[in-house]
Amino acid sequence: MRRVVFNQKGGVGKSTIVCNLAAISASQGLRTLVLDLDPQGNSSQYLLGADAKDAQPNLASFFETALSYSFREPEINSFIHSTPFENLDIIPSHPNLDALMGKLESRYKIYKLRDALKGLQDYDAVYIDTPPALNFFTRSALIAVERCLIPFDCDDFSRRALYSVLENVQEIRHDHNPGLAVEGIVINQFQPRASLPQQLVDELRSESLPVLNSHISLSVKIRESHQHARPMIYLEPRHKLAQEYLALHNELNG
């Protein structure tokens, strides 16, 4: 299964959700791959730590190869790196992705990622992190996957952005990828004792939007997880947050 985590609003936890779900998948014995399409490289840093900045080749290298005049398609396996975690690999990001975007758009390389992933046989699960924008890389990811997860962090700005995200996914499905589906809206940084978050969740459900039952709580523990470059299932598997990610993974794959 190939999944993308996408929201045009920044700071909603895309990278954290990608890496924690992928880590749980890997911990359960599934060969799992993360692709970090965000030039900021948060997923790369989360899974590789200090090694992320020197990781070569990377996704920028892949797209540079796609821009070459060679008739051979780039072999995506050549860009995969192991992480310190068993069964979990990554194709890391690089800041050069930003500089490549205009060339990739002008030469209409929007299907290169989809075509490359079709030849990927060694993985049970693929998770793709995206920039907080509907740009070339996000569209490439949405064209290349079967499922889209949308993080939602329970404020009014996120709610306004959510409708735009749903419309954009529907447009990609209609124009490029009829197999694409919104797998669910992930309630992230949830505060159950506050009235507004629960009110917003209830209102989204009343609109028949696909809100998932598993919520991810607001916790400072996730900052420690980032600092140590260890997803929660490896850092502290019995912590409430690790168990919430496990529940989310099970809901998606049950």
N, C-alpha and C positions, 0 to 999 in steps of 0.2 A: 504494500500500500504506500502510495506517495501522497504526502500531505504538505501543504504550505500554511504557515501562520502569518496572517496579514491583517494590518489595520493601517490606514493612512495617518492616524494620530500617533505621535511618538509617545514614549514613556508608558505604554500599556502592558509591557512585559512579554513582547514577542520572543525575544531571545531566551528569556528565562523559561518560558513555556516550551519552546523547541528543545532546549537542552535537557530539561528535566524529563519530558516525555521520552525523548530519545534514550536517555540514560536508563530509564525504567525498562524500556523495550530491550536494551542490550543486557540489562541485569537478569532478564528472564530468558536469556539464551538466544534471542533473535539477532541476526546480523543486521546492524542498523547504521545508516549513513546520514550525516547532517551536511547540508549545503548552506553556506553562509553567503547570501547575496547582498548583504548590507555592507557598504564600504566602511562603516564604523567598526565592523568586525567583532561585535560583542559576543556572538556565539563562539567564534574562533578563540577569543581570549578566555571564555568560560571553560572550554574543553581542553585547550592546549596550554593555558597559562602564559608564562613568559615566552614560550616557544612560538606563539602565534605570529609575532612580528617578523620572524625569519622563515616562516613556512613557505617553501618553494617546491614545486609549482603550486599555484592556487587558482581561484576562479578567474582572476584577471588574466592569468596565463592561458586558461582555457578559452576565454573569449578573444584574446589576441590571436590564438591559433585559428579560431573561427573566422577571423578577419583576413587571414592569409589567403593567397590565391591557389593554395593546394587543393586538389580535387579530393583529397582524403579527409574524411570527417575526423575531428579530434577524438581520440579515445579517452573517455572520461575517467577510466580506471587509472590513467597515468597521473591524475591530479589528486588522488586520494591519499590522505595521511592517517596513520593510526593515532588514536588518543591513548592516554594512560589507562583507559577502561576497556576491559575485554568486550569484544563484539561491537565496539563503537568506533566508527571512523568518521572523518570529516574532510570535506573539500573547503579549505579556509578562504576567507575573504582577503581583500587587499584594497588599500585606498585608491589604487589605479583604476578600479572599476568606474569611478566617477568620470575620469578622463576618457574612458572608452565608450561611454554611453552614446554620445552623439554619432560616432562612427558606426556603431552597431545599429542604431536606428536608421541612419541614412542608407545603409546597405541591407536593411530588412533581414536581420539575423534573429528575428523573434522566435523562430522555431528550433534554433540550434540546441538549446537546452533540452527541449522535449525529445528531439531525435537522439541526443546522446544518452538520455536516461532510458530510452527504449532498449538500448543494448546492455543495460546494467542488469546482470543476472544473479549477482552474488548476495543481494540484500533482501531481507524480509520486510524492512521498513525504511522509508526515506522521509526525512523531515527537512523542510526548506525555510530558512529565516529570510525575511525580506526587508527592504528599506521602508521607512514610514512615508511612502509616496507611491502613487500609481504610475511608476515610470517603466522604462524598458525592462529592468530586471524583475520587477514585480509581475509585469505582464508575462514575461517568459516563464516565470514560476507557475502562474495560474494556468497557463497553456499546457504545462508539463505534468500536472498532477491530477489525481482523482478527487481529492478532498481539500477543503479550505476550512481552517479554524480561525475564528475572529475573536481576539481578546477584547474584553470590555471592562473598564475600570470604574464603573459606577459613578459617573458625574454627568452633568448635562451636556458638556462639550463632547464627551464620548458618545452620548446618545445621538447627538446631531450628526457626528461623523459616521455612526453605525449605518444609518440609512444610505449614505453615499457609498460606503463599502459594499453593502448588499447589492446596490444598483450596479456597481462596477463589476462585481463578480458575475452578476446575471448577464451583463453585456459581453464579458469574456466568454461565458458559456455559449451564448447565442452566436457569437461571431467566429470563435476559434476552437472551443473545447466543449462539445456537447456532453461529455462525460463528467464535467466538473460539477461538484455539489458542495454546498455549505454544510459541513458536517456538524457544526454547532457554534454557538457563541459561548466563550469561556469567561465566566465572571471572575475577574482577577482583582487582587487587593481588596477583597471583600471584608467589610466590617459588620458582622451580624448584629451588634448591639446598637448600631446607628440606624435611624429610621429611613433616611434618604436612600441608601443602597438597596434595602429590601423593597422600598416603594418602586424604584426604577426597575428592578428585576421583575416585580409583579406586573408592572405596566408593559414590559417587553413580552412577557408571557401572554398577557391579555391580547396582544396584537398577533398572537400565534407565531412569534419568532422562535427559532430553534435554540432556545436557551438550554444549555446542558445542566443537569442536576448537580454535578460536582463543581463546587466553588473553591477558589484558591484564596486563602486568607491573607490579609495584610500582616507581614511579619518582618522584623528586623533580621531574622535568621537568614533570610535570603541574601542579605548583604554579605554575611559571613561566608555563605556558599560561593558567591561571586569572588570574594577576596581569596579564598583557598582554591579556586578553580575546581570545585568538586560539586556536582549536582547533589541535591538533597538526599537521594537514595544512597549515595556513597558517603556523604558527610555525616548524616545523622538519620538513618532510615526509620527510626521510631518516632521522630519528631512529627508533630501534627501536620506540618507543611508537607513533609515527605509522604505522609499517608493521604493527604488531599491530592497530591499529584498521582499517587498510585490509584486512587479512586477514579480520577479523571481518565487515566490510561485504560483502566478496566472498563469504564463506561464507553469509551470510544472503540474498544476492541472486544467487547463482550458479545 
